[in-house]
């Protein structure tokens, strides 16, 4: 059974400060606005994931909540600790076996991890074809199974600007 795995980098977040550590950085108002428009683009493309997994960092959780609110408001976002920065792509992918029956998954995380995860899904190696995700960028990778046992196919890789244009009908 094939599956489309949507890889999403979190939206624009505020900086880490003395009062706000990296894990607690939230989306900026601009980040939320842009992400809502990205979600409109994803909706026009027919994206409706069965499962949405997110890094436990606040900016990723908020990104996932915005996307789910527009795309699939009937499902709950699930925290997936392996999407926090620093986990190996193979570890992230192997942990997806609980979702082996899903037709589509959305994973919300961070760069460079999303780029390395894309490379792993496409080539079996996390450093062969690292995709340069912008904040709010999305890739769709089709795999033969979850977890994948072979190379996936890149269906599309879109910047947030492209997704916002799609959402606006341009």
C-alpha positions as CSV (number, residue, x, y, z in Angstrom):
1,X,0.0,0.0,0.0
2,X,1.6,3.3,-1.0
3,X,1.6,6.4,1.2
4,X,2.2,10.1,0.6
5,X,4.4,11.6,3.3
6,X,4.2,15.4,3.5
7,X,7.2,17.0,5.0
8,X,6.7,20.5,6.4
9,X,9.1,22.9,8.0
10,X,7.6,25.0,10.7
11,X,6.5,28.6,10.0
12,X,8.3,31.9,10.9
13,X,9.0,32.0,14.7
14,X,10.3,34.6,17.0
15,X,13.9,34.6,18.1
16,X,15.2,32.8,21.2
17,X,15.8,35.3,24.0
18,X,16.8,35.4,27.6
19,X,13.1,35.0,28.4
20,X,12.2,32.5,25.7
21,X,14.3,29.4,25.1
22,X,14.5,27.7,21.7
23,X,11.9,25.0,22.5
24,X,9.3,27.7,23.5
25,X,9.7,30.0,20.4
26,X,6.3,30.6,19.0
27,X,5.1,31.6,15.5
28,X,5.0,35.3,14.9
29,X,1.7,36.9,13.8
30,X,3.3,37.2,10.3
31,X,4.3,33.5,10.5
32,X,0.7,32.5,11.4
33,X,-0.8,34.6,8.6
34,X,1.6,33.2,6.0
35,X,1.1,29.7,7.2
36,X,-2.7,30.1,6.9
37,X,-2.2,31.1,3.3
38,X,0.2,28.1,2.8
39,X,-2.6,25.8,4.1
40,X,-5.0,27.3,1.6
41,X,-2.6,26.4,-1.1
42,X,-2.3,22.8,0.3
43,X,-6.1,22.6,0.4
44,X,-6.4,23.6,-3.3
45,X,-3.9,20.8,-4.1
46,X,-6.2,18.3,-2.3
47,X,-3.9,17.7,0.7
48,X,-5.8,16.0,3.5
49,X,-3.5,13.9,5.6
50,X,-4.9,11.1,7.7
51,X,-2.3,11.5,10.4
52,X,-0.3,14.7,11.4
53,X,2.8,14.2,13.5
54,X,4.8,17.1,14.9
55,X,7.9,17.9,16.7
56,X,7.3,18.8,20.4
57,X,8.8,22.3,19.9
58,X,6.2,25.0,20.2
59,X,6.7,26.6,16.7
60,X,6.2,23.2,15.1
61,X,3.2,22.4,17.2
62,X,1.6,25.7,16.3
63,X,2.4,25.1,12.6
64,X,0.7,21.7,12.8
65,X,-2.3,23.2,14.5
66,X,-2.7,25.9,11.8
67,X,-2.4,23.3,9.0
68,X,-4.9,20.9,10.6
69,X,-7.4,23.7,11.3
70,X,-7.5,24.4,7.5
71,X,-7.0,20.9,6.0
72,X,-8.4,18.3,8.4
73,X,-10.1,19.9,11.4
74,X,-11.6,16.6,12.5
75,X,-8.2,15.0,13.4
76,X,-5.9,15.7,16.3
77,X,-2.2,16.6,16.0
78,X,0.1,14.0,17.5
79,X,3.4,14.9,19.2
80,X,6.2,12.8,17.7
81,X,9.3,13.3,19.8
82,X,11.6,11.9,17.0
83,X,10.8,15.1,15.0
84,X,12.6,17.3,17.5
85,X,15.9,18.5,16.2
86,X,18.9,16.1,16.1
87,X,17.2,12.8,15.5
88,X,18.6,10.6,12.7
89,X,16.3,10.3,9.6
90,X,16.4,6.5,9.9
91,X,15.2,6.7,13.5
92,X,12.3,9.0,12.5
93,X,11.2,6.7,9.6
94,X,11.5,3.5,11.6
95,X,9.2,5.0,14.2
96,X,6.4,5.5,11.7
97,X,5.5,1.8,11.7
98,X,2.5,2.5,14.0
99,X,1.0,4.4,11.0
100,X,1.7,1.7,8.4
101,X,-2.0,1.6,7.3
102,X,-2.2,5.4,6.6
103,X,-2.6,6.6,3.0
104,X,-1.0,9.9,3.9
105,X,1.1,11.3,6.7
106,X,2.2,14.9,7.5
107,X,5.4,15.4,9.5
108,X,6.1,18.9,10.9
109,X,9.6,19.6,11.9
110,X,12.8,21.6,11.5
111,X,15.6,22.2,9.1
112,X,18.1,20.7,8.4
113,X,16.3,17.6,9.7
114,X,13.4,17.9,7.2
115,X,15.9,18.2,4.3
116,X,17.8,15.2,5.6
117,X,14.6,13.2,6.1
118,X,13.5,14.0,2.5
119,X,16.9,12.8,1.3
120,X,16.5,9.6,3.3
121,X,13.0,8.9,1.9
122,X,14.2,9.5,-1.7
123,X,17.6,7.8,-1.6
124,X,18.0,5.7,1.5
125,X,20.7,8.2,2.7
126,X,20.2,11.4,4.7
127,X,23.0,13.3,3.0
128,X,22.7,12.5,-0.7
129,X,19.9,15.0,-1.7
130,X,19.2,17.3,1.2
131,X,16.2,19.5,0.3
132,X,16.5,23.2,1.3
133,X,13.2,23.7,3.1
134,X,12.2,27.3,3.6
135,X,10.0,28.1,6.7
136,X,6.6,26.8,5.7
137,X,7.9,24.8,2.8
138,X,6.4,21.4,2.0
139,X,7.5,18.3,0.1
140,X,5.3,15.4,-0.9
141,X,7.1,12.1,-1.1
142,X,5.3,8.9,-2.2
143,X,6.6,5.7,-0.7
144,X,5.6,2.1,-1.3
145,X,5.1,1.4,2.4
146,X,5.4,2.8,5.9
147,X,8.0,2.6,7.0
148,X,9.5,2.7,3.5
149,X,11.7,-0.2,2.4
150,X,13.0,1.5,-0.8
151,X,13.4,4.8,-2.5
152,X,10.4,7.1,-2.6
153,X,9.3,9.4,-5.4
154,X,9.3,13.2,-5.0
155,X,5.8,14.2,-6.2
156,X,6.4,17.9,-5.5
157,X,8.5,20.3,-3.4
158,X,7.0,23.8,-3.0
159,X,8.1,27.0,-1.3
160,X,5.7,28.9,0.9
161,X,5.5,31.6,-1.7
162,X,4.4,29.1,-4.3
163,X,1.8,27.6,-1.9
164,X,0.4,31.0,-1.0
165,X,0.1,31.8,-4.8
166,X,-1.7,28.5,-5.3
167,X,-4.0,29.3,-2.4
168,X,-4.8,32.7,-3.9
169,X,-5.6,31.1,-7.2
170,X,-2.6,32.5,-9.1
